[in-house]
């Protein structure tokens, strides 16, 4: 896509989704939300998930026109990468916040919660993706069907092994190639016990880790920039404890940071990009909301289903593109513009359903387990 076409798609899709989800029809998402949220994080998650979807729409366009799985529009390339970075910062901000000043942590409950939060939808998505691959791509002969390859898809992306299950050699396209980020989320969760040992000096340790990730880690691993996103999220959590911005200042910092990152166009995989994104993230957790946009009812509802938006996008886009190219030539025209908008609407509706019927039941089960653990602990203490 051209940058102009991509920008038009982004604006139209987001506007349509926000108008739709402001409707009382989606009030059930408010009922599903256990805590009434008033901060900008949920609204931000919707915008981030949307840009990841637009990024992969361009990847699908590229794949079916050139055979390469990569966005053509630099705007969508950057927007997708920046969005993943901010998702990682959000994870670190929230989970470092859970352990940063605690004397003890119930690790069993924490990891049970993560398993019940991540794996059910991941397994559902894998199951549907495999079915779609058998429908839209050429299968192996029955006697050569690699059962072990199929089973590998159901690891909850802890290892994120997604080998071919049909003759298609890039099978993760059926999931829009998003599950690699879940593996990184798991890696961060598994570092939490180690980070817990240093929580007596939380501000100091986050500065050290962030500095380590931008100065030393690049000489050790090419993935240093990914760790820098997590450590930046932790550092933002500590800075927020020490610096409180007014809403006006937070808005000014947010707008300025967005303008600056567009103007400067820092490299996506080096230190400057992380620092600019950290300013954006800090302004949002400090109350920046793009003049209230991120705090609207629609944005919060859509942000609530952001995990489903992120993980199930391929389940809509993969069959949709296959059906579209059977009857239309892919071109940046009005027909394709309408097609993209319809796809985005279907992704949002489908995600609201998977959130309500898959995510929420397991989240409630996680909360029940946590309450029972606390009750057992309290009863044990009483007996003592």
C-alpha positions as CSV (number, residue, x, y, z in Angstrom):
1,X,0.0,0.0,0.0
2,X,1.0,3.6,-0.4
3,X,1.4,5.6,2.8
4,X,-1.6,7.8,1.8
5,X,-3.8,4.8,1.2
6,X,-2.7,3.2,4.5
7,X,-3.5,6.4,6.4
8,X,-6.9,6.6,4.9
9,X,-7.6,3.0,5.9
10,X,-6.4,3.6,9.4
11,X,-8.6,6.6,9.9
12,X,-11.7,5.1,8.4
13,X,-11.4,1.8,10.2
14,X,-10.8,3.3,13.6
15,X,-13.7,5.8,13.2
16,X,-16.1,3.1,12.1
17,X,-15.1,0.8,14.9
18,X,-15.5,3.5,17.5
19,X,-18.9,4.5,16.2
20,X,-20.0,0.9,16.3
21,X,-18.7,0.1,19.8
22,X,-20.2,3.2,21.3
23,X,-23.5,1.5,20.7
24,X,-25.5,-0.1,23.6
25,X,-25.2,-3.4,21.6
26,X,-21.7,-3.8,23.0
27,X,-22.7,-2.9,26.6
28,X,-22.0,-6.5,27.6
29,X,-18.3,-5.6,27.3
30,X,-18.8,-3.2,30.2
31,X,-20.4,-6.0,32.3
32,X,-17.4,-8.3,31.5
33,X,-15.0,-5.6,32.7
34,X,-14.4,-6.3,36.4
35,X,-12.9,-2.9,37.1
36,X,-14.3,0.2,35.7
37,X,-11.3,1.7,33.9
38,X,-10.8,5.4,33.5
39,X,-7.1,5.5,32.5
40,X,-5.9,5.7,28.9
41,X,-4.2,2.3,28.8
42,X,-7.2,0.4,27.4
43,X,-7.8,3.0,24.8
44,X,-4.1,2.9,23.8
45,X,-4.3,-0.9,23.5
46,X,-7.1,-0.6,21.0
47,X,-5.1,1.9,18.9
48,X,-2.0,-0.4,19.1
49,X,-3.9,-3.5,18.2
50,X,-5.5,-1.7,15.3
51,X,-2.1,-0.6,13.8
52,X,-0.8,-4.1,14.2
53,X,-3.9,-5.3,12.2
54,X,-3.3,-2.6,9.5
55,X,0.4,-3.6,9.4
56,X,-0.6,-7.2,8.7
57,X,-3.3,-6.2,6.1
58,X,-0.4,-4.7,4.2
59,X,1.6,-7.9,4.7
60,X,-1.3,-9.9,3.2
61,X,-1.5,-7.5,0.3
62,X,2.2,-7.9,-0.3
63,X,2.1,-11.6,0.1
64,X,-0.6,-12.1,-2.5
65,X,0.9,-9.6,-5.0
66,X,4.6,-10.2,-4.6
67,X,5.0,-13.4,-2.6
68,X,6.8,-11.6,0.3
69,X,5.4,-11.4,3.8
70,X,6.3,-7.8,4.6
71,X,4.5,-4.4,4.6
72,X,4.9,-2.2,1.6
73,X,4.0,1.0,3.4
74,X,6.7,2.3,5.6
75,X,4.0,4.1,7.7
76,X,2.4,0.7,8.5
77,X,5.7,-1.0,8.9
78,X,6.7,1.5,11.6
79,X,3.3,1.7,13.1
80,X,3.2,-2.1,13.6
81,X,6.6,-2.3,15.1
82,X,6.1,0.7,17.4
83,X,2.8,-0.8,18.5
84,X,4.4,-4.1,19.6
85,X,7.0,-2.1,21.5
86,X,4.3,-0.2,23.4
87,X,2.5,-3.5,24.1
88,X,5.8,-4.9,25.7
89,X,6.2,-1.7,27.7
90,X,2.6,-2.1,29.0
91,X,3.3,-5.7,30.1
92,X,6.4,-4.7,31.9
93,X,4.7,-1.7,33.5
94,X,1.8,-3.8,34.8
95,X,3.7,-6.8,36.0
96,X,6.7,-5.0,37.5
97,X,4.0,-3.0,39.3
98,X,2.7,-6.3,40.9
99,X,6.1,-7.2,42.4
100,X,8.1,-4.0,42.8
101,X,7.4,-3.4,46.5
102,X,6.0,-6.7,47.7
103,X,7.6,-8.8,50.4
104,X,6.3,-12.0,49.0
105,X,4.6,-13.2,45.8
106,X,2.2,-16.1,45.3
107,X,4.0,-17.3,42.1
108,X,1.7,-20.3,41.6
109,X,-1.4,-18.0,41.4
110,X,0.4,-15.5,39.2
111,X,1.4,-18.1,36.7
112,X,-1.9,-19.9,36.8
113,X,-3.4,-16.5,36.0
114,X,-1.1,-16.1,33.0
115,X,-1.8,-19.6,31.8
116,X,-5.6,-19.1,32.0
117,X,-5.3,-15.6,30.4
118,X,-3.1,-16.5,27.5
119,X,-3.4,-20.1,26.5
120,X,-7.1,-20.8,26.0
121,X,-7.5,-18.1,23.3
122,X,-4.1,-19.1,21.8
123,X,-5.2,-22.8,21.6
124,X,-8.5,-21.8,20.0
125,X,-6.8,-19.6,17.5
126,X,-4.3,-22.4,16.6
127,X,-7.2,-24.9,16.1
128,X,-9.1,-22.5,13.8
129,X,-5.9,-21.6,11.9
130,X,-5.1,-25.3,11.3
131,X,-8.7,-25.8,10.0
132,X,-8.3,-22.8,7.7
133,X,-5.0,-24.1,6.4
134,X,-6.6,-27.4,5.5
135,X,-9.4,-25.6,3.7
136,X,-7.4,-23.0,1.8
137,X,-4.0,-24.7,1.1
138,X,-3.0,-28.0,-0.3
139,X,-2.8,-30.7,2.4
140,X,-0.2,-33.4,2.7
141,X,-1.3,-36.9,1.7
142,X,-3.2,-38.5,4.6
143,X,-0.5,-41.0,5.3
144,X,2.1,-38.2,5.4
145,X,0.2,-35.8,7.6
146,X,2.7,-34.7,10.4
147,X,0.6,-35.2,13.6
148,X,3.6,-34.0,15.7
149,X,3.6,-30.7,13.6
150,X,-0.1,-30.2,14.4
151,X,0.4,-30.8,18.2
152,X,3.3,-28.3,18.2
153,X,0.8,-25.5,17.5
154,X,-0.9,-26.0,20.9
155,X,2.0,-24.9,23.2
156,X,0.4,-21.6,24.0
157,X,3.3,-20.0,22.2
158,X,5.6,-20.7,25.2
159,X,8.0,-22.0,22.5
160,X,6.0,-20.7,19.6
161,X,6.7,-23.7,17.3
162,X,4.4,-23.5,14.3
163,X,5.7,-26.0,11.7
164,X,3.9,-26.7,8.4
165,X,0.7,-28.8,8.7
166,X,0.0,-28.5,5.0
167,X,2.2,-27.9,2.0
168,X,2.1,-24.2,2.8
169,X,5.6,-23.4,4.1
170,X,4.7,-20.2,5.9
171,X,1.7,-21.5,8.0
172,X,1.9,-18.8,10.6
173,X,0.3,-16.5,8.0
174,X,-3.0,-18.0,9.0
175,X,-2.5,-16.3,12.4
176,X,-1.1,-13.2,10.7
177,X,2.3,-14.1,12.2
178,X,1.6,-12.5,15.5
179,X,2.4,-15.3,18.0
180,X,6.1,-14.6,18.2
181,X,5.3,-11.8,20.6
182,X,3.6,-14.2,23.0
183,X,6.9,-16.1,23.3
184,X,8.5,-12.8,24.4
185,X,5.8,-12.1,26.8
186,X,6.3,-15.5,28.4
187,X,10.1,-14.9,28.6
188,X,9.4,-11.7,30.5
189,X,7.0,-13.5,32.9
190,X,9.6,-16.1,33.6
191,X,12.2,-13.4,34.5
192,X,9.9,-12.0,37.2
193,X,11.2,-14.2,40.1
194,X,14.7,-13.0,39.3
195,X,13.6,-9.4,39.2
196,X,11.8,-9.9,42.5
197,X,15.1,-10.4,44.3
198,X,16.0,-6.8,43.5
199,X,12.7,-5.1,44.4
200,X,14.1,-3.5,47.5
201,X,15.7,-0.9,45.2
202,X,13.2,-0.8,42.4
203,X,14.2,2.6,40.9
204,X,17.9,1.8,40.8
205,X,17.5,-1.7,39.3
206,X,15.3,-0.4,36.5
207,X,17.8,2.3,35.6
208,X,20.6,-0.3,35.5
209,X,18.5,-2.8,33.4
210,X,17.5,-0.1,30.9
211,X,21.0,1.2,30.6
212,X,22.3,-2.4,30.2
213,X,19.8,-3.1,27.4
214,X,20.8,0.0,25.4
215,X,24.6,0.0,25.9
216,X,25.8,-3.5,26.6
217,X,23.1,-6.0,25.3
218,X,23.4,-4.9,21.7
219,X,26.9,-6.3,21.7
220,X,25.5,-9.6,23.0
221,X,22.3,-10.2,21.1
222,X,20.4,-8.7,18.2
223,X,17.3,-8.9,20.3
224,X,18.5,-6.3,22.8
225,X,16.0,-3.7,21.5
226,X,13.2,-6.1,22.5
227,X,14.4,-6.3,26.0
228,X,14.8,-2.5,26.1
229,X,11.1,-2.2,25.6
230,X,10.3,-4.3,28.7
231,X,12.9,-2.5,30.8
232,X,11.6,0.9,29.6
233,X,8.1,-0.1,30.8
234,X,9.6,-0.9,34.2
235,X,11.5,2.3,34.3
236,X,8.3,4.3,33.4
237,X,6.6,2.6,36.3
238,X,9.3,3.9,38.7
239,X,9.4,7.4,37.2
240,X,5.6,7.7,37.6
241,X,6.0,7.2,41.3
242,X,8.4,10.1,41.5
243,X,7.0,12.5,38.8
244,X,3.4,13.4,38.6
245,X,2.3,15.3,35.5
246,X,-0.8,17.4,35.2
247,X,-3.3,16.3,32.5
248,X,-2.3,19.3,30.4
249,X,1.4,18.5,30.6
250,X,0.7,14.8,29.9
251,X,-1.3,15.8,26.8
252,X,1.4,18.2,25.7
253,X,4.1,15.5,26.2
254,X,2.1,12.9,24.3
255,X,1.4,15.1,21.3
256,X,5.0,16.5,21.3
257,X,6.4,12.9,21.4
258,X,4.2,11.7,18.6
259,X,5.1,14.7,16.4
260,X,8.8,14.2,17.3
261,X,8.9,10.5,16.5
262,X,7.2,11.2,13.1
263,X,9.6,14.1,12.3
264,X,12.8,12.4,13.5
265,X,11.9,8.9,12.3
266,X,14.3,7.1,14.6
267,X,15.4,3.6,13.7
268,X,13.1,0.9,15.0
269,X,15.8,-1.4,16.3
270,X,18.1,1.0,18.1
271,X,18.2,3.1,21.3
272,X,16.5,6.3,20.0
273,X,13.3,4.5,19.0
274,X,13.0,3.1,22.5
275,X,13.5,6.4,24.2
276,X,11.0,8.2,22.0
277,X,8.4,5.5,22.6
278,X,9.1,5.6,26.4
279,X,8.1,9.3,26.4
280,X,4.8,8.4,24.6
281,X,4.1,5.6,27.0
282,X,5.0,7.7,30.1
283,X,2.6,10.5,28.9
284,X,-0.2,8.0,28.5
285,X,0.2,6.4,32.0
286,X,0.4,9.9,33.3
287,X,-3.1,10.8,31.9
288,X,-2.5,11.8,28.3
289,X,-5.4,10.7,26.3
290,X,-5.3,12.6,23.0
291,X,-7.9,15.0,24.3
292,X,-10.1,12.3,25.7
293,X,-10.1,10.0,22.7
294,X,-8.4,7.1,24.6
295,X,-10.9,7.4,27.4
296,X,-14.1,7.2,25.4
297,X,-16.4,4.3,26.1
298,X,-15.8,2.9,22.6
299,X,-12.0,3.0,23.0
300,X,-12.1,1.4,26.4
301,X,-14.5,-1.4,25.1
302,X,-12.2,-2.0,22.1
303,X,-9.1,-1.9,24.3
304,X,-10.7,-4.5,26.6
305,X,-10.8,-6.9,23.7
306,X,-7.4,-6.0,22.4
307,X,-5.9,-9.4,23.1
308,X,-8.6,-11.0,20.9
309,X,-8.1,-8.3,18.3
310,X,-4.4,-9.1,18.2
311,X,-4.6,-12.8,18.2
312,X,-7.6,-13.6,16.0
313,X,-7.0,-11.1,13.2
314,X,-5.5,-13.7,11.0
315,X,-8.5,-16.0,11.4
316,X,-10.5,-13.3,9.6
317,X,-7.9,-11.9,7.2
318,X,-6.5,-15.2,5.9
319,X,-9.8,-16.6,4.6
320,X,-11.0,-13.2,3.6
321,X,-8.0,-12.5,1.3
322,X,-8.2,-16.0,-0.1
323,X,-11.8,-15.5,-1.0
324,X,-11.3,-12.0,-2.3
325,X,-8.5,-12.9,-4.7
326,X,-10.6,-15.6,-6.2
327,X,-13.1,-13.0,-7.5
328,X,-11.1,-9.8,-7.6
329,X,-7.7,-8.5,-8.6
330,X,-5.8,-7.0,-5.6
331,X,-5.3,-3.3,-6.3
332,X,-5.5,-0.1,-4.3
333,X,-8.9,0.9,-5.5
334,X,-12.4,1.6,-4.0
335,X,-13.3,-2.1,-3.9
336,X,-10.2,-3.0,-1.9
337,X,-10.8,0.0,0.4
338,X,-14.3,-1.3,1.2
339,X,-13.0,-4.8,1.6
340,X,-10.5,-3.7,4.2
341,X,-13.0,-1.8,6.2
342,X,-15.4,-4.8,6.2
343,X,-12.6,-7.1,7.4
344,X,-11.7,-4.7,10.2
345,X,-15.4,-4.6,11.3
346,X,-15.6,-8.4,11.3
347,X,-12.3,-8.7,13.3
348,X,-13.8,-6.3,16.0
349,X,-17.1,-8.2,16.2
350,X,-15.4,-11.6,16.2
351,X,-13.0,-10.4,18.9
352,X,-15.9,-9.2,21.1
353,X,-17.4,-12.7,20.8
354,X,-14.1,-14.6,21.6
355,X,-13.5,-12.2,24.5
356,X,-16.9,-12.8,26.0
357,X,-17.0,-16.6,25.5
358,X,-13.4,-17.6,25.8
359,X,-11.3,-15.0,27.6
360,X,-13.8,-14.0,30.2
361,X,-14.8,-17.5,31.5
362,X,-11.1,-18.4,32.0
363,X,-10.3,-15.0,33.6
364,X,-13.1,-15.5,36.1
365,X,-11.8,-19.0,36.8
366,X,-8.4,-17.4,37.4
367,X,-9.9,-14.9,39.9
368,X,-11.8,-17.8,41.6
369,X,-8.5,-19.8,42.0
370,X,-6.8,-16.7,43.4
371,X,-9.6,-16.0,45.9
372,X,-9.6,-19.7,47.1
373,X,-5.8,-19.5,47.5
374,X,-6.1,-16.5,49.7
375,X,-8.9,-18.1,51.7
376,X,-6.9,-21.3,52.3
377,X,-3.9,-19.2,53.4
378,X,-6.0,-17.2,55.8
379,X,-7.5,-20.3,57.3
380,X,-4.1,-21.9,57.7
381,X,-2.9,-18.8,59.5
382,X,-6.0,-18.9,61.8
383,X,-5.2,-22.5,62.6
384,X,-1.7,-21.6,63.5
